[in-house]
Amino acid sequence: MAIRAWPSAESYEFLGEPLTKTVDDLAPASTAPTPTRRTTRGLKAAGFTNTVQYGAFRKGGIDYKINDCIFLETDEQAHPYKGKIISIYRDEKGEDKLKVRWLYTAEDARKPRSKKKKTFELHPNEIFYSNEKDATEIENACGRFEVFSKEDYDARYPDGPPRSDSEKNIYFCRRMWDERQEKLGLPVRWADFLNNADVAAEELSNPFAPGSTRKRTTPSSTPATILKTKKARINRLNNVEKSLTHSSRKRTFPSESENDNQSGDENFLPASDIDASDPDDERAEAVSDDDHGPGKAVKRKSRPGARTPKRQHSYLSATSMRGLPRTPSRKSRLAATPLPSRAHERSSPTTEFDKARERLHVSNLPDSLPCREMEYAEIYGRVESAIEEASGSCIYIAGVPGTGKTATVHAVMRNMLEAMEEDEISPFQFVEINGMKLTEPAQSYSILWQALTGNKVNANHAGQLLEKRFNTSSPNRQPVVVLMDELDLLVTKNQQVMYNFFNWPNLPHARLIVLAVANTMDLPERILTNRVSSRLGLTRIKFEAYTHQQLIEIVESRLEGVQCFERDAIELCARKIGAISGDARRALDICRRGVELLEYSLQQADKENKQINKKLVTMSVIDRAVKEMFASPAVQSVARASIHQRVFLVCVLRVIRRTGTSLVEFNQVADEYVKLCSLGNLRQATSYTLFAICEQLNTCQLLMTEQSRAGDYSQRIQLSINTEDVITAVRSSGEEWLKRLAESS
């Protein structure tokens, strides 16, 4: 039995020193053939290999050691395989592996593959011991679980099986399971389970188990006889080690005299001490299996005869599915990680100033989105029609930052999910992917696959699984709505990520609806190739920048019922922001800062026993807040820079707007610099001076440059400050021609 190895993003490390020494460690330094020294060939003939044994390892913050019961990753994360670690080793090829003994749950024993076999009513938390062993990659370990004896389990849970999620992975073991004959075996000795010992083949079949017709026979071989065979090999290895002139091995085996003093169940040694992983115990043959296709060569375990063999071999299979625990047909969604509870209850706002600060915060979700009713209705209608028709669709949403694109889509999805709960529309799934939260664009594959199945895989494998899923028909598949926010950051050189997300909705079986949100309206024409932009479709929704009238309406809707602002103060703030960018978030921040300034002034007046009759945010308070925004360190640094440095920053800003990406190359900025100097009748700087200007701006932390390509025209440049700060600083500098160029694209 073998499991499929899935790549894991979590690293691992071995704990402690190796338990064994390799042939290279034990071989003498000199290779001269002397009668008193063992050669490397002699060591290998005596049973030593280059396989390094370890006692424990750590992965994902969890320590694993020999004899631990562990979960192993599968393609169905809700039902992982279960096993008991026999050994931890690094083979001669340098691959880190685990040798495990398979454990079977009641779900595996309840569903026999043969229709003639009878099903059993078993305890849901019962687990069965077996002689099935295999090797798997160490990356497949994904957690531990506990196993008790039946007596300890009943004492711990007298009222029945556990119900809480934290105790579902607690089992008890009392019987064997014969996977080859699909029968329950005799009760397992608890000492065998603790020591990870093999059980003789005659003891596997239980004549009193349901569906069994085999008569009880006296076993011709017992675990004690198997132990004697293995002890002979151990003593032979110890004799070879004693004859060496080098230091003794770190892992010692018990002598035969020590074992003779024990009796009964105490004669069993841990399997990790007597079963070393041996690559020679494998054999390969061509088999025809439903899971692998006809005629595919895979490794398969040899079937022992009816009698107990003289030696218990551990045949390791690579891809054969015989004896593999079966996963359930229906996938269960993983429960969300609970957030930590608050230590103290959140205080509710008491004063008018507290209410205003809370409502003006950008994270506060309003009941409605004013000035975006038309865009809301269009997005809702297109998504709803695609869900009801069970078809795919691409909707491109573009606009400058702060125009309510993401907030409108969230409002649409929030209302559609409520309608789905009330059975007003068909069921669907909603997944959000934000380009700002990704380390690389391909990580979006992993996020989408994990949201759909609950399984976490790497990006390349997730892309393959999604391609297979969307090309395969499924009558019970629900439509999936994917919000791809900050689409500008998902652009790659070959544009493969965006191609896949725009191509999947066009497949007949995908039922995928993609809402692509970007900050540039003509991003498909400027950056994307024809094969990508053609799959985007013609459904485009543009969010225009807010005017000062719309900003006034937005602020007043937030402050409804709160009397702490003058009408003229709100209008002044709206006109200031509307003339620069139309960013609603910046307008809310300025108004919120005005409330804080007024509250601070009232507190200072109370300390000085001064009377202030007007306790409202006035135009003078808003003017102070606007000046604070303009007096930020970034704005002051740009305003005090030289004319050529400001022109260079404006060139970077214009190239970013034109390309739609935050990273631009130096040669693009240099070409734009030549054009702007011609328009402004400004003497151009040399290439050497232009590189020096770029480095000075990087030193002032106004730009971020690629230091590995310093002095190269292909050097990539990125703004490290807000684009609005550049526009504000250029406005206050006095150059009207540069001001017009900074505001236009």
Number of C-alpha atoms within 10 A of each C-alpha: 21 21 22 16 17 17 16 16 12 10 10 16 11 18 14 10 11 19 16 21 19 18 20 13 14 20 19 16 10 9 11 9 9 9 7 9 16 18 20 18 11 14 19 13 10 15 14 20 19 17 22 20 23 20 19 21 17 15 18 13 10 12 16 21 19 23 21 20 22 24 20 25 25 18 16 18 20 18 18 20 24 23 26 25 24 28 25 28 24 18 17 13 8 11 11 18 19 22 25 25 26 25 23 25 23 16 21 20 23 15 16 18 11 9 8 8 16 14 13 16 9 13 14 14 19 22 26 23 29 24 21 22 23 22 24 20 17 21 20 23 23 19 18 18 16 12 19 19 18 16 11 12 19 14 10 13 10 10 8 11 18 17 8 8 8 8 12 13 14 17 22 20 24 19 20 25 26 23 21 10 13 21 22 24 25 19 16 20 17 16 16 20 21 18 19 25 23 22 22 20 22 19 21 23 22 23 18 14 14 13 16 17 11 11 10 12 9 9 12 12 17 16 18 16 14 19 20 14 14 16 19 12 15 19 15 13 16 17 12 15 18 12 12 15 13 13 11 15 17 11 12 12 15 13 12 13 8 9 16 9 9 11 10 8 14 12 17 22 21 18 20 20 16 18 17 17 25 15 15 9 11 16 14 15 11 12 16 13 15 8 10 14 10 11 10 12 16 18 20 22 23 15 8 11 8 8 12 17 14 10 11 19 15 23 23 27 23 19 17 22 19 15 16 16 22 19 17 12 7 8 13 13 13 13 8 6 6 6 6 6 7 7 6 6 7 7 6 9 12 8 9 15 19 15 18 23 19 17 21 25 15 15 9 10 14 15 9 13 16 15 17 18 11 8 18 18 12 13 19 17 12 15 22 16 13 18 22 13 12 21 18 24 27 27 21 21 24 23 19 19 18 19 23 23 24 18 16 20 19 16 18 19 18 12 11 20 19 12 14 13 11 10 10 11 16 18 17 18 13 16 16 17 19 16 19 14 13 14 9 14 21 19 21 24 23 21 21 21 22 16 16 15 16 18 19 21 21 17 20 13 16 22 21 11 16 19 14 12 15 18 14 12 12 11 6 6 13 16 23 22 23 19 22 23 23 18 26 21 19 23 19 14 9 10 16 15 20 22 19 16 22 26 20 24 22 20 15 15 20 27 24 29 27 24 22 23 23 24 23 22 20 15 20 16 11 13 18 19 13 11 12 20 18 14 19 24 14 11 11 15 17 17 19 15 19 24 19 22 13 18 27 22 17 22 21 16 16 23 19 10 11 15 14 18 20 12 13 13 20 24 18 19 25 29 17 15 23 22 13 14 20 24 22 26 18 19 27 24 18 26 26 21 21 27 26 19 17 19 17 12 14 16 13 12 13 12 8 9 9 11 9 10 6 8 13 17 23 20 19 12 21 26 17 15 22 21 12 13 18 17 16 12 12 19 22 16 17 24 22 12 14 11 16 18 18 21 22 22 26 25 23 27 25 19 21 22 16 15 17 23 19 17 18 21 18 22 14 16 24 18 12 19 22 15 14 20 17 12 12 14 10 13 10 15 14 9 12 9 12 20 17 13 19 21 18 14 22 19 12 12 15 21 18 19 24 15 13 9 11 15 17 14 15 14 17 21 21 19 21 15 14 12 16 19 22 25 24 21 23 26 18 15 17 11 12 13 12 22 19 13 19 22 19 9 11
